[in-house]
Amino acid sequence: MNQKKTPNAVSAEGLLLNQSGEKILRANCTAREWAAVEALRSRPHMREELDRAIGASNSPHIVMQLRRKGFDIHCELIKRIDRYGKACQPGKYSLLAFPEVSV
């Protein structure tokens, strides 16, 4: 089945440690990318929430950049009704795994 991987710890040197104890460098990320990683570490975020967390309105682009760097980020489309009564499917992002980086 689909097992969800959850990141664990942050070290004082600005490194993330995944469940295997492998280190992920913060230096590989921009400030907005790192803000997204920090937000998604705590819990899944709807697109609008992630926009606010990173201080920009382009969170899908930030997620794309993180995916290219090896972060496993899932987007679940949630069925909703917008303010105009129309069906829509906003995205809910979840961080599943970190890239494997040797330090």
C-alpha positions as a printed NumPy array, in Angstrom:
array([[  0.   ,   0.   ,   0.   ],
       [  0.955,   3.675,  -0.123],
       [  2.972,   4.438,   3.029],
       [  3.315,   8.061,   4.013],
       [  6.87 ,   9.095,   4.89 ],
       [  7.184,  11.826,   7.476],
       [ 10.221,  14.044,   8.059],
       [ 11.534,  14.111,  11.614],
       [ 14.113,  16.541,  12.941],
       [ 15.939,  19.797,  12.288],
       [ 19.521,  20.25 ,  13.428],
       [ 21.099,  23.486,  14.635],
       [ 23.225,  23.776,  11.471],
       [ 20.187,  24.303,   9.234],
       [ 20.064,  20.687,   8.124],
       [ 16.967,  18.538,   8.048],
       [ 17.303,  14.957,   9.145],
       [ 14.91 ,  12.487,   7.543],
       [ 13.709,   9.327,   9.278],
       [ 16.827,   7.466,   8.162],
       [ 19.022,  10.157,   9.756],
       [ 20.214,  11.399,   6.35 ],
       [ 20.893,  15.117,   6.097],
       [ 19.241,  17.564,   3.701],
       [ 21.028,  20.882,   3.198],
       [ 19.053,  24.062,   3.617],
       [ 21.595,  25.755,   1.34 ],
       [ 20.069,  23.919,  -1.626],
       [ 16.821,  25.878,  -1.191],
       [ 15.8  ,  29.508,  -1.63 ],
       [ 14.166,  31.288,   1.314],
       [ 10.68 ,  30.713,  -0.155],
       [ 11.42 ,  27.068,  -0.888],
       [ 12.665,  26.547,   2.656],
       [  9.555,  28.285,   4.052],
       [  7.432,  25.851,   2.033],
       [  9.428,  22.868,   3.336],
       [  9.035,  24.1  ,   6.915],
       [  5.277,  24.615,   6.468],
       [  4.756,  21.232,   4.826],
       [  6.829,  19.464,   7.508],
       [  4.189,  20.366,  10.074],
       [  1.087,  19.289,   8.108],
       [ -0.488,  19.275,   4.624],
       [ -1.483,  22.722,   3.315],
       [ -4.082,  23.901,   0.855],
       [ -2.596,  25.992,  -1.947],
       [ -3.845,  29.29 ,  -0.462],
       [ -2.409,  28.404,   2.961],
       [  0.942,  27.601,   1.398],
       [  0.877,  30.926,  -0.479],
       [  0.49 ,  32.726,   2.86 ],
       [  3.153,  30.593,   4.548],
       [  5.777,  31.442,   1.92 ],
       [  4.718,  35.06 ,   1.44 ],
       [  3.949,  34.725,  -2.262],
       [  1.08 ,  33.792,  -4.545],
       [  3.028,  31.276,  -6.604],
       [  3.226,  28.224,  -4.355],
       [  2.651,  25.772,  -7.261],
       [  5.857,  27.103,  -8.847],
       [  7.754,  26.745,  -5.557],
       [  6.454,  23.171,  -5.221],
       [  7.633,  22.444,  -8.786],
       [ 11.127,  23.732,  -7.918],
       [ 11.235,  21.59 ,  -4.759],
       [ 10.164,  18.523,  -6.731],
       [ 13.01 ,  19.149,  -9.186],
       [ 15.387,  19.188,  -6.206],
       [ 14.14 ,  15.759,  -5.149],
       [ 11.427,  16.545,  -2.591],
       [  8.47 ,  14.163,  -2.861],
       [  5.439,  16.459,  -2.628],
       [  1.978,  15.094,  -3.348],
       [ -0.946,  17.235,  -4.53 ],
       [ -4.409,  15.947,  -3.725],
       [ -7.249,  17.638,  -5.609],
       [-10.146,  18.386,  -3.254],
       [-13.667,  18.853,  -4.649],
       [-15.127,  22.172,  -3.503],
       [-17.648,  24.801,  -4.532],
       [-16.2  ,  28.276,  -5.127],
       [-17.732,  31.572,  -4.065],
       [-19.693,  31.717,  -7.31 ],
       [-21.289,  28.314,  -6.812],
       [-19.09 ,  26.564,  -9.371],
       [-17.324,  23.249,  -8.797],
       [-13.55 ,  23.508,  -8.468],
       [-10.65 ,  21.351,  -7.302],
       [ -8.062,  23.243,  -5.266],
       [ -4.841,  21.429,  -4.408],
       [ -3.725,  20.213,  -0.989],
       [  0.059,  19.687,  -0.796],
       [  1.748,  17.086,   1.418],
       [  5.483,  16.519,   1.916],
       [  6.069,  12.768,   1.669],
       [  9.87 ,  12.5  ,   1.531],
       [ 13.083,  14.497,   1.342],
       [ 15.757,  14.159,  -1.32 ],
       [ 18.72 ,  11.971,  -0.523],
       [ 21.728,  14.291,  -0.177],
       [ 25.189,  13.316,   0.991],
       [ 26.825,  15.882,   3.259]])
